[in-house]
């Protein structure tokens, strides 16, 4: 398209494009910054989307890569898929959707590097271009298959426990070392295509073998790490293409993903190496009424009793977990909170960083139900308030309130910071059964004298609670 412009503009076009790329980068940075708060996250996402649109338009204006028929077809198809996903995918499936996005991002970067390598005579590609091509294919392919394994674990058709061969960690390290050696070989001899294809295949295999052994309880960390990988792969592809915007945007995603991964690891009091090579957790074991210890007993409660306790409380804190998402009960808990607030009860929400199946899952879920942002409190903010709290409603959460993290040195979650719900006067756990949580361990809180169990589907139980509160009016 650029050859239709006047010669004066054509001469200045490279500088103009770089300037517009800089503007798009500004949109990315401000967008990511605004994603840090639930109150500004939506506008942040919109700003980042505008930046991406600017980058795409300018890139197509600068270079005719393929015919515009293919480009328009791709835009229409992508818009349809994106709109369908945004409208139809349930909040409970959002972690799986993010995993797929990560995979497609990594796969796209690998394909871009492959396409550019196939388009140009290998002998004419500089060394740095060959290095970045190899790294883009390696990291992008690992991200692609690793993300789809994570999708399978989240979806449930791949077991959430550790699936590994004997010596799996050593195998993974050896394969990674071989892959890096192949990148070096490819850089020295790019015309020997056998090395290229072995690298591609080995990278796809490494992605599978790296994520498969990781336990389901670590999936929030894995998702954020794979998100970082997809950004790094995109940045490498940017070097291959010589596109500054792709380099910068990929680096931003990579850095943001690494920062988030570090935050998630700290929230679990674990190192990244421990997550990758010492995973814990598995499927939600146990059927209805199952208990970790048959000699222990629990106190059962029902809607009328919970309604009385909450209605005459001064402060109630809600602790949401994945069970809330599964039951699609976010709107009902908002209704319950509204009824209590009309009675003068202070209602707050305590959010653990790894509650749910991905970072920020609970925040997004509650935002969908229009829960006020100023009622959402991070773990560090809410923990000091439990001592002055009358009732804590724990809805579908398990591991993030399990006292074993503090009291059982042999427990897989020992040392993980948790919500100090046991400090409250009363805890009420909404749960289908006494089955273990995602980490696969029993919860001592079930059997506490200060705790009561409200068995049943979270949505049904909360609807019963709302009806009982209304009867007290």
Secondary structure as the mmCIF struct_conf table of DSSP 4:
data_model
#
loop_
_struct_conf.conf_type_id
_struct_conf.id
_struct_conf.beg_label_comp_id
_struct_conf.beg_label_asym_id
_struct_conf.beg_label_seq_id
_struct_conf.end_label_comp_id
_struct_conf.end_label_asym_id
_struct_conf.end_label_seq_id
HELX_RH_3T_P HELX_RH_3T_P1 UNK A 2 UNK A 4
BEND BEND1 UNK A 5 UNK A 5
HELX_RH_AL_P HELX_RH_AL_P1 UNK A 7 UNK A 34
TURN_TY1_P TURN_TY1_P1 UNK A 35 UNK A 36
BEND BEND2 UNK A 37 UNK A 37
TURN_TY1_P TURN_TY1_P2 UNK A 38 UNK A 40
HELX_RH_AL_P HELX_RH_AL_P2 UNK A 41 UNK A 62
BEND BEND3 UNK A 66 UNK A 66
HELX_RH_AL_P HELX_RH_AL_P3 UNK A 68 UNK A 88
BEND BEND4 UNK A 89 UNK A 89
HELX_RH_3T_P HELX_RH_3T_P2 UNK A 91 UNK A 93
HELX_RH_AL_P HELX_RH_AL_P4 UNK A 94 UNK A 119
BEND BEND5 UNK A 120 UNK A 120
HELX_RH_3T_P HELX_RH_3T_P3 UNK A 122 UNK A 124
BEND BEND6 UNK A 125 UNK A 125
HELX_RH_AL_P HELX_RH_AL_P5 UNK A 127 UNK A 155
TURN_TY1_P TURN_TY1_P3 UNK A 156 UNK A 156
BEND BEND7 UNK A 157 UNK A 158
BEND BEND8 UNK A 160 UNK A 161
TURN_TY1_P TURN_TY1_P4 UNK A 166 UNK A 167
HELX_RH_AL_P HELX_RH_AL_P6 UNK A 168 UNK A 188
TURN_TY1_P TURN_TY1_P5 UNK A 190 UNK A 191
HELX_RH_AL_P HELX_RH_AL_P7 UNK A 193 UNK A 212
TURN_TY1_P TURN_TY1_P6 UNK A 213 UNK A 213
BEND BEND9 UNK A 214 UNK A 214
HELX_RH_3T_P HELX_RH_3T_P4 UNK A 216 UNK A 218
HELX_RH_AL_P HELX_RH_AL_P8 UNK A 219 UNK A 241
TURN_TY1_P TURN_TY1_P7 UNK A 242 UNK A 242
HELX_RH_AL_P HELX_RH_AL_P9 UNK A 244 UNK A 267
TURN_TY1_P TURN_TY1_P8 UNK A 268 UNK A 269
HELX_RH_AL_P HELX_RH_AL_P10 UNK A 272 UNK A 277
BEND BEND10 UNK A 278 UNK A 278
BEND BEND11 UNK A 283 UNK A 283
TURN_TY1_P TURN_TY1_P9 UNK A 288 UNK A 289
BEND BEND12 UNK A 292 UNK A 292
TURN_TY1_P TURN_TY1_P10 UNK A 294 UNK A 295
STRN STRN1 UNK A 300 UNK A 300
HELX_RH_AL_P HELX_RH_AL_P11 UNK A 303 UNK A 311
TURN_TY1_P TURN_TY1_P11 UNK A 312 UNK A 312
BEND BEND13 UNK A 314 UNK A 314
STRN STRN2 UNK A 315 UNK A 320
HELX_RH_AL_P HELX_RH_AL_P12 UNK A 322 UNK A 327
TURN_TY1_P TURN_TY1_P12 UNK A 328 UNK A 328
HELX_RH_AL_P HELX_RH_AL_P13 UNK A 330 UNK A 342
TURN_TY1_P TURN_TY1_P13 UNK A 343 UNK A 344
STRN STRN3 UNK A 346 UNK A 351
TURN_TY1_P TURN_TY1_P14 UNK A 353 UNK A 354
BEND BEND14 UNK A 356 UNK A 358
TURN_TY1_P TURN_TY1_P15 UNK A 359 UNK A 360
HELX_RH_AL_P HELX_RH_AL_P14 UNK A 361 UNK A 368
TURN_TY1_P TURN_TY1_P16 UNK A 369 UNK A 370
HELX_RH_3T_P HELX_RH_3T_P5 UNK A 373 UNK A 375
STRN STRN4 UNK A 376 UNK A 378
HELX_RH_AL_P HELX_RH_AL_P15 UNK A 379 UNK A 382
HELX_RH_3T_P HELX_RH_3T_P6 UNK A 383 UNK A 388
BEND BEND15 UNK A 390 UNK A 390
STRN STRN5 UNK A 391 UNK A 395
BEND BEND16 UNK A 396 UNK A 396
HELX_RH_3T_P HELX_RH_3T_P7 UNK A 399 UNK A 401
TURN_TY1_P TURN_TY1_P17 UNK A 403 UNK A 403
HELX_RH_AL_P HELX_RH_AL_P16 UNK A 404 UNK A 407
TURN_TY1_P TURN_TY1_P18 UNK A 409 UNK A 410
BEND BEND17 UNK A 411 UNK A 411
TURN_TY1_P TURN_TY1_P19 UNK A 412 UNK A 415
HELX_RH_3T_P HELX_RH_3T_P8 UNK A 421 UNK A 423
BEND BEND18 UNK A 424 UNK A 425
STRN STRN6 UNK A 426 UNK A 431
BEND BEND19 UNK A 432 UNK A 434
TURN_TY1_P TURN_TY1_P20 UNK A 438 UNK A 439
HELX_RH_3T_P HELX_RH_3T_P9 UNK A 444 UNK A 447
TURN_TY1_P TURN_TY1_P21 UNK A 449 UNK A 450
STRN STRN7 UNK A 451 UNK A 455
BEND BEND20 UNK A 456 UNK A 456
HELX_RH_AL_P HELX_RH_AL_P17 UNK A 458 UNK A 471
TURN_TY1_P TURN_TY1_P22 UNK A 472 UNK A 472
#
